[in-house]
Amino acid sequence: MKQSTSAQFTTALSDSDATQNAALCWRMHRGRVQVLLITSRDTGRWIMPKGWPMAGKTDAETAVTEAWEEAGVQGEVDAAAPLGVYRYDKLRLPDVAIPCVVSVFALRVAKLADKFPERKQRRRKWFDAQKAARKVAEPDLRGLLARLSSKGQKLVCATGTKKHA
């Protein structure tokens, strides 16, 4: 199991926002985009594999590593640039929240392993993209998932958004 270092949080608390990298693990199933979500270790809510930047790895490589460790996903990212970003507050201690900005990298799943580092700590499940959007708690992530579609062998996110009154 990975442990967070105090330096990550010290830096995060001194800067405006901490940064993390996530893998949006996806596949095509019966002509529709499906997203693999996992449960968080603490509350059991549905999330994507994500984590802090790793020394010596690009953001995309970090996302791939997190997908392996947390969900047993093997595959490749669609592009070196993120598909999108979302914000959330990482809860550390009962009264401390760290604002985080998460870069989301589309990772097309080639294989799901039965044995992976956090297999006993999490559940994983495939959802249609629209249902996945309803399952996650973060509003920005919900919007990103709701706008997913495929273009050939790549995952794309529509940029148009509706304003709410």
Contacts in CASP RR format, 6 or more apart in sequence:
PFRMAT RR
TARGET T0000
AUTHOR 0000-0000-0000
METHOD contacts of the structure
MODEL  1
MKQSTSAQFTTALSDSDATQNAALCWRMHRGRVQVLLITSRDTGRWIMPK
GWPMAGKTDAETAVTEAWEEAGVQGEVDAAAPLGVYRYDKLRLPDVAIPC
VVSVFALRVAKLADKFPERKQRRRKWFDAQKAARKVAEPDLRGLLARLSS
KGQKLVCATGTKKHA
1 117 0 8 1.000
1 118 0 8 1.000
1 121 0 8 1.000
2 69 0 8 1.000
2 117 0 8 1.000
4 52 0 8 1.000
8 18 0 8 1.000
8 52 0 8 1.000
9 18 0 8 1.000
9 92 0 8 1.000
9 98 0 8 1.000
11 18 0 8 1.000
12 18 0 8 1.000
12 90 0 8 1.000
12 98 0 8 1.000
12 100 0 8 1.000
13 98 0 8 1.000
16 99 0 8 1.000
17 87 0 8 1.000
17 99 0 8 1.000
17 100 0 8 1.000
17 101 0 8 1.000
18 52 0 8 1.000
18 90 0 8 1.000
18 98 0 8 1.000
18 99 0 8 1.000
18 100 0 8 1.000
18 101 0 8 1.000
19 52 0 8 1.000
19 53 0 8 1.000
19 100 0 8 1.000
19 101 0 8 1.000
19 102 0 8 1.000
19 103 0 8 1.000
20 50 0 8 1.000
20 51 0 8 1.000
20 52 0 8 1.000
20 53 0 8 1.000
20 90 0 8 1.000
20 100 0 8 1.000
20 101 0 8 1.000
20 102 0 8 1.000
20 103 0 8 1.000
21 50 0 8 1.000
21 51 0 8 1.000
21 52 0 8 1.000
21 53 0 8 1.000
21 59 0 8 1.000
21 60 0 8 1.000
21 62 0 8 1.000
21 63 0 8 1.000
21 66 0 8 1.000
21 102 0 8 1.000
21 103 0 8 1.000
21 105 0 8 1.000
22 48 0 8 1.000
22 49 0 8 1.000
22 50 0 8 1.000
22 51 0 8 1.000
22 63 0 8 1.000
22 66 0 8 1.000
22 102 0 8 1.000
22 103 0 8 1.000
22 104 0 8 1.000
22 105 0 8 1.000
23 48 0 8 1.000
23 49 0 8 1.000
23 50 0 8 1.000
23 63 0 8 1.000
23 64 0 8 1.000
23 66 0 8 1.000
23 67 0 8 1.000
23 71 0 8 1.000
23 73 0 8 1.000
23 77 0 8 1.000
23 104 0 8 1.000
23 105 0 8 1.000
23 107 0 8 1.000
24 35 0 8 1.000
24 48 0 8 1.000
24 83 0 8 1.000
24 104 0 8 1.000
24 105 0 8 1.000
24 106 0 8 1.000
24 107 0 8 1.000
24 144 0 8 1.000
24 145 0 8 1.000
24 155 0 8 1.000
25 35 0 8 1.000
25 36 0 8 1.000
25 48 0 8 1.000
25 49 0 8 1.000
25 67 0 8 1.000
25 71 0 8 1.000
25 73 0 8 1.000
25 107 0 8 1.000
25 109 0 8 1.000
26 33 0 8 1.000
26 34 0 8 1.000
26 35 0 8 1.000
26 36 0 8 1.000
26 106 0 8 1.000
26 107 0 8 1.000
26 108 0 8 1.000
26 109 0 8 1.000
26 129 0 8 1.000
26 148 0 8 1.000
26 155 0 8 1.000
27 33 0 8 1.000
27 34 0 8 1.000
27 36 0 8 1.000
27 108 0 8 1.000
27 109 0 8 1.000
27 126 0 8 1.000
28 34 0 8 1.000
28 150 0 8 1.000
29 126 0 8 1.000
32 128 0 8 1.000
32 129 0 8 1.000
33 128 0 8 1.000
33 129 0 8 1.000
33 148 0 8 1.000
33 149 0 8 1.000
33 150 0 8 1.000
33 155 0 8 1.000
34 126 0 8 1.000
34 127 0 8 1.000
34 128 0 8 1.000
34 129 0 8 1.000
34 132 0 8 1.000
35 48 0 8 1.000
35 126 0 8 1.000
35 127 0 8 1.000
35 128 0 8 1.000
35 129 0 8 1.000
35 132 0 8 1.000
35 145 0 8 1.000
35 148 0 8 1.000
36 71 0 8 1.000
36 73 0 8 1.000
36 109 0 8 1.000
36 112 0 8 1.000
36 124 0 8 1.000
36 125 0 8 1.000
36 126 0 8 1.000
36 127 0 8 1.000
37 46 0 8 1.000
37 47 0 8 1.000
37 48 0 8 1.000
37 124 0 8 1.000
37 125 0 8 1.000
37 127 0 8 1.000
37 132 0 8 1.000
37 135 0 8 1.000
37 136 0 8 1.000
38 46 0 8 1.000
38 47 0 8 1.000
38 48 0 8 1.000
38 49 0 8 1.000
38 70 0 8 1.000
38 71 0 8 1.000
38 122 0 8 1.000
38 123 0 8 1.000
38 124 0 8 1.000
39 45 0 8 1.000
39 46 0 8 1.000
39 47 0 8 1.000
39 122 0 8 1.000
39 123 0 8 1.000
39 124 0 8 1.000
40 47 0 8 1.000
40 122 0 8 1.000
41 118 0 8 1.000
41 121 0 8 1.000
41 122 0 8 1.000
44 123 0 8 1.000
45 136 0 8 1.000
45 137 0 8 1.000
46 125 0 8 1.000
46 132 0 8 1.000
46 135 0 8 1.000
46 136 0 8 1.000
46 137 0 8 1.000
47 136 0 8 1.000
48 104 0 8 1.000
48 136 0 8 1.000
48 141 0 8 1.000
49 63 0 8 1.000
49 66 0 8 1.000
49 67 0 8 1.000
49 69 0 8 1.000
49 70 0 8 1.000
49 71 0 8 1.000
49 73 0 8 1.000
50 63 0 8 1.000
50 66 0 8 1.000
50 102 0 8 1.000
51 62 0 8 1.000
51 66 0 8 1.000
52 62 0 8 1.000
53 59 0 8 1.000
53 62 0 8 1.000
54 61 0 8 1.000
54 62 0 8 1.000
54 65 0 8 1.000
57 65 0 8 1.000
58 80 0 8 1.000
59 82 0 8 1.000
59 103 0 8 1.000
59 105 0 8 1.000
60 77 0 8 1.000
60 79 0 8 1.000
60 80 0 8 1.000
60 82 0 8 1.000
60 105 0 8 1.000
63 77 0 8 1.000
63 103 0 8 1.000
63 104 0 8 1.000
63 105 0 8 1.000
63 107 0 8 1.000
64 75 0 8 1.000
64 76 0 8 1.000
64 77 0 8 1.000
64 105 0 8 1.000
64 107 0 8 1.000
67 73 0 8 1.000
67 75 0 8 1.000
67 107 0 8 1.000
68 74 0 8 1.000
68 113 0 8 1.000
68 116 0 8 1.000
68 117 0 8 1.000
69 116 0 8 1.000
69 117 0 8 1.000
69 118 0 8 1.000
70 116 0 8 1.000
70 117 0 8 1.000
70 118 0 8 1.000
70 122 0 8 1.000
71 112 0 8 1.000
71 116 0 8 1.000
71 118 0 8 1.000
71 122 0 8 1.000
71 124 0 8 1.000
72 112 0 8 1.000
72 113 0 8 1.000
72 116 0 8 1.000
72 119 0 8 1.000
72 124 0 8 1.000
73 107 0 8 1.000
73 109 0 8 1.000
73 111 0 8 1.000
73 112 0 8 1.000
73 113 0 8 1.000
74 109 0 8 1.000
74 110 0 8 1.000
74 111 0 8 1.000
74 112 0 8 1.000
74 113 0 8 1.000
75 107 0 8 1.000
75 108 0 8 1.000
75 109 0 8 1.000
75 110 0 8 1.000
75 111 0 8 1.000
76 107 0 8 1.000
76 108 0 8 1.000
76 110 0 8 1.000
77 105 0 8 1.000
77 106 0 8 1.000
77 107 0 8 1.000
78 105 0 8 1.000
78 106 0 8 1.000
78 107 0 8 1.000
78 108 0 8 1.000
78 154 0 8 1.000
78 155 0 8 1.000
79 105 0 8 1.000
79 106 0 8 1.000
79 154 0 8 1.000
82 103 0 8 1.000
82 104 0 8 1.000
82 105 0 8 1.000
83 104 0 8 1.000
83 105 0 8 1.000
83 106 0 8 1.000
83 144 0 8 1.000
83 155 0 8 1.000
83 156 0 8 1.000
83 157 0 8 1.000
84 103 0 8 1.000
84 104 0 8 1.000
84 144 0 8 1.000
84 157 0 8 1.000
85 101 0 8 1.000
85 102 0 8 1.000
85 103 0 8 1.000
85 104 0 8 1.000
85 140 0 8 1.000
86 101 0 8 1.000
86 102 0 8 1.000
86 104 0 8 1.000
86 138 0 8 1.000
86 140 0 8 1.000
86 141 0 8 1.000
86 144 0 8 1.000
87 99 0 8 1.000
87 100 0 8 1.000
87 101 0 8 1.000
87 102 0 8 1.000
87 138 0 8 1.000
87 140 0 8 1.000
88 100 0 8 1.000
88 102 0 8 1.000
88 137 0 8 1.000
88 138 0 8 1.000
88 140 0 8 1.000
88 141 0 8 1.000
89 97 0 8 1.000
89 98 0 8 1.000
89 99 0 8 1.000
89 100 0 8 1.000
90 97 0 8 1.000
90 98 0 8 1.000
90 99 0 8 1.000
90 100 0 8 1.000
91 97 0 8 1.000
91 98 0 8 1.000
92 98 0 8 1.000
102 141 0 8 1.000
104 141 0 8 1.000
104 144 0 8 1.000
106 154 0 8 1.000
106 155 0 8 1.000
108 153 0 8 1.000
108 155 0 8 1.000
112 124 0 8 1.000
127 135 0 8 1.000
129 145 0 8 1.000
129 146 0 8 1.000
129 148 0 8 1.000
129 149 0 8 1.000
130 145 0 8 1.000
130 146 0 8 1.000
132 145 0 8 1.000
133 141 0 8 1.000
133 142 0 8 1.000
133 143 0 8 1.000
133 145 0 8 1.000
133 146 0 8 1.000
134 142 0 8 1.000
136 142 0 8 1.000
136 145 0 8 1.000
143 161 0 8 1.000
144 157 0 8 1.000
147 157 0 8 1.000
147 158 0 8 1.000
147 159 0 8 1.000
147 160 0 8 1.000
147 161 0 8 1.000
148 155 0 8 1.000
148 156 0 8 1.000
148 157 0 8 1.000
149 155 0 8 1.000
149 156 0 8 1.000
149 157 0 8 1.000
149 158 0 8 1.000
150 156 0 8 1.000
END
